[in-house]
Amino acid sequence: VQLQASGGGLVQAGGSLRLSCAGSGRTFSSDAMGWFRQAPGQERMFVARISSGGRMTYADSVRGRFTISRDNAKNTMYLQMNGLKPEDTAVYYCAAGLNNWDYWGQGTQVTVSS
């Protein structure tokens, strides 16, 4: 069972990126799925979550700029990031689980230049 995060990169402030998290080994359609991020020297922090039913929750710092979505047919979750700021620079991790964050992806680097 694996989650594979991709889509990170280097972007200028104000730009956009779309992260993907592809699941394999089992279906994640019944799981909550989410994104977390970890900046250098900081703890891993919650970014966004989407329930199995499609309910979305966001951290205050990204609400209105980021959009989480999922495509259960593709066993994949997405994070559309618009209006990126230098403070969004971090390694972004995807996670999934039924009651806890049981599965984690390997992380993808997002760097926002000013």
C-alpha positions in Angstrom: 0.0 0.0 0.0 1.5 3.3 -1.1 0.8 7.0 -1.5 2.9 8.8 -4.1 3.0 12.6 -4.0 4.0 14.6 -7.0 3.7 18.0 -8.6 6.0 20.1 -6.5 8.5 22.6 -7.9 9.8 26.1 -7.9 7.3 28.9 -8.5 7.3 32.7 -8.1 5.1 34.4 -5.5 1.6 34.7 -6.8 1.9 31.6 -8.9 0.1 28.3 -8.9 0.9 24.6 -8.5 -1.2 21.4 -8.4 -0.1 18.6 -6.2 -1.2 15.0 -6.8 -1.3 12.1 -4.4 -1.8 8.7 -6.1 -2.8 5.7 -4.0 -1.9 2.1 -4.9 -2.2 -1.3 -3.3 -5.8 -0.7 -2.1 -8.6 1.7 -2.7 -8.7 4.9 -0.6 -12.3 5.8 -1.4 -13.5 5.2 2.2 -10.6 7.0 3.7 -10.2 10.6 4.7 -7.2 12.1 2.8 -5.2 15.1 3.6 -2.2 17.3 3.0 0.4 18.4 5.5 3.6 20.4 5.1 6.8 20.8 6.9 9.1 23.8 6.5 12.8 23.7 7.4 13.2 23.7 11.2 9.5 23.5 11.8 7.0 20.7 12.7 4.8 19.1 10.2 1.5 21.0 10.0 -2.0 20.4 8.7 -2.9 22.0 5.4 -6.2 20.5 4.2 -8.4 17.5 4.5 -11.1 15.9 2.5 -13.5 13.3 3.9 -14.7 10.2 2.1 -17.9 12.1 1.5 -16.1 15.1 0.1 -16.2 17.5 3.0 -13.2 19.8 2.9 -11.3 21.4 5.8 -8.5 23.9 5.5 -5.9 25.5 7.7 -6.5 29.2 8.2 -3.3 30.1 6.4 -4.4 28.5 3.1 -8.2 28.9 3.1 -9.3 30.8 0.0 -6.1 30.0 -1.8 -5.8 26.2 -1.8 -8.4 23.7 -2.9 -8.4 20.0 -2.0 -10.2 17.5 -4.2 -10.2 13.8 -4.9 -11.0 11.5 -7.8 -11.9 8.1 -6.3 -12.0 6.5 -9.7 -8.3 7.3 -10.1 -7.6 6.7 -6.4 -6.0 10.1 -6.4 -6.2 13.3 -4.3 -5.2 16.8 -5.5 -4.2 20.1 -4.0 -4.6 23.1 -6.2 -2.5 25.9 -4.8 -3.1 29.5 -6.0 -1.7 32.8 -4.9 1.4 31.1 -3.5 3.5 33.0 -1.0 7.1 32.5 0.1 5.8 31.2 3.5 4.2 28.3 1.6 7.6 26.9 1.0 7.8 23.4 2.5 7.8 19.7 1.8 4.2 18.7 1.2 3.1 15.3 2.4 -0.2 13.5 1.6 -1.8 11.1 4.0 -4.8 8.9 4.3 -6.7 6.7 6.8 -10.0 5.6 8.1 -9.7 6.9 11.6 -6.1 8.0 11.8 -3.4 9.1 9.3 -2.3 5.5 8.7 -0.6 6.0 5.3 1.8 8.7 4.3 3.4 9.7 1.0 7.1 10.5 0.6 6.7 14.3 0.2 7.1 16.7 -2.6 9.1 20.0 -2.4 7.3 23.3 -3.0 9.5 26.4 -3.2 8.0 29.8 -3.6 10.4 32.6 -4.5 9.7 36.2 -3.7 
